[in-house]
Amino acid sequence: AWVSGEPELRLLLELLAEAAVPAPALFWVGLKRNASACTHEEQPLRGFSWEGVGGGTAPQEVPAALGRWLQEPLRSCLTARCAGLHLAADSSRWAWKE
């Protein structure tokens, strides 16, 4: 799965709200940074990219509005890392979390 824009993020948040997911919660939605990729603080996803599904290609351009992080990811170019969608106790608030 991947979230390529604000409409998809809103839909995902609505689905999670309808499912009455208890918050805080963390969901992996396909964000991964490979070991050979570095952290890029100037990019919304900080060097993370969306995993393709079934060999598909995920969009690489990400709107700046999707660059909300709970805490900045660790700076690294040596280890693979994953990030998920963090829902705060007030489930309307979200951020990415490494």
Secondary structure, DSSP 4 states (H G I P E B T S, - for coil): ----SHHHHHHHHHHHHHTT--SSEEEEEEEEE-TTPPP-TTSTTTT-EEPPSTT--------GGG--BSSPPPP-SSS-EEEEEEEPSSTT-EEEE-
